[in-house]
Amino acid sequence: MDDIEAIKQLKARYMRTVDLKDWAGFRDVFTEDAVWDTTSAGAAVVVGAEAIAAFNQNALGDVLCVHHGHMPEIELTSPTTATGIWASEHMHRWPNGQELHGYGFYRETYEKSDGAWRIKSCIYTELRADWFDPG
């Protein structure tokens, strides 16, 4: 498999593991020192694969999620580094019936180590968030 396809599959695994609450699998898509920044969506900057997985497990543990990444723009910057931009759409439904439908972009860097690509940094920029509150 070529490197660009491997990075596409890495991002697909990111989306699938968060939606299925596979926190060990989600943790494994990141480098040990990864930086994950979702401040534009009102969340936080989290550093380290373990902390990123724990943060998401706490925030989304009981939330039904659907995340999709579209139209990747991936550039290999060396044999072991790359950058990528992904259009994103996600839906969340909380147990109380509140829903969020969000749209934005992921800007990421990737690092290849021991033959596997992982996310080194991930900055999510939210462009729109539509909330529904049944109450």
N, C-alpha and C positions, 0 to 999 in steps of 0.2 A: 504494500500500500504506500502511496506517496505521502509526503509530509502534509500537504494541504488537506488531503482526504482524512488523514489521521487527526488533524486539528478539528475538522468538521465533526468527526465521530466523538472527539473529546467534548465538544460543546453539546452535542446531542446527549451524551451521558450526563453532563451537568444538568440539563433540563429534566431528563428522565429520573435521575436519582433524587432530585429535590421534590418532584411531584409524587414519587412513590415513597418518600420518607426513608430512603436508603441512605442513612447518614454516614455510614462507613464508605459507601461508594461515592457519595458526594464529597467527602473529605479527600478521597483519593484523586479527584480531578485537579487538585491544587498542589503547588510546590509547598514545601514546609514553611517557607517564609512569605507566602502569598499575601497580597494586600487586596482587600475587597471593600469597595467604596460605593455605598448606596445613599449617600447623604442627600442627593437630589430628590430622592423619594421619601425623605424624612427619616431615614434609618441611621446608619453609622459607618465609620471606617473600622474595619476589623483586620487584624494582622495575624497570620499563621493559619495553616490548614485546620488544625484542631479547633481553634477559636472560631473560624468561619463556620465550620460544621455545627458547633455547639450553638452559635448565635442563631443560625437558621432553624435548628431543631427547636429552640426555645420560641422563636417568633412564629414558626409555621407548623409546629407539631400537630395541632388540631385543626388546621386550615386545609380545606380541599383546594389544591392548586393545579393549574394547567399553565405551563410555560412553553412558548414556542420561540425559536430563533430563526430568523429569515435572512436571506440575501447576504451571505458572508462576504466580506472583503478581507482576504487574508494575504499578507505579504511575508515571505520568508526573508528575514534580515541577516541570517547567517545559517550555517548547518544546524545550529542548536537553538535559535531564537526566531520568533515571529511576532507579528502584530495582527490584530483582527478587529473588525467592527461588524456587529450584528444588529439588525433591526429586531426588536423584541415586542412580543405581545404576551400578556399574562392575565389570568383571571384567578381570583382568590374568593373563597366563600367560607366565612367564619361560622361556627356552630350556632350563633345567634341570628343567622340569616343575612348579616351584612355581606356585601359583595364589592369587590374592586375589579375593575377592568382597566389595565394599564398598558401604556405604549411607550416605547423608548428605544434607546440604543445602548449596547454593551461595547465598550472600548477595552480591548484586552491585550496583554502581552503573554507570550507562551515561551516555555523553556523545555528543551528536550534533554532528558537525562536517562541513562541506562536504556536507551531505545524507546522511551515513552514520552509523549508530549503531556505537559501539565500547564494549568493556568498560573502565571506568575503574578499578574495584576488584573483586576477587573473593576472598571468604573462604569456604573450604570447611570445613565442620564434619562430621567423620566420626562417625556414630552407632554403626556396627558394622563390623568387618572380620573376615571368615572366611578363614583361611589353610589351604591344603592343601599339604603337603610330601610328595612321593612317596618321599623318602628315608627 
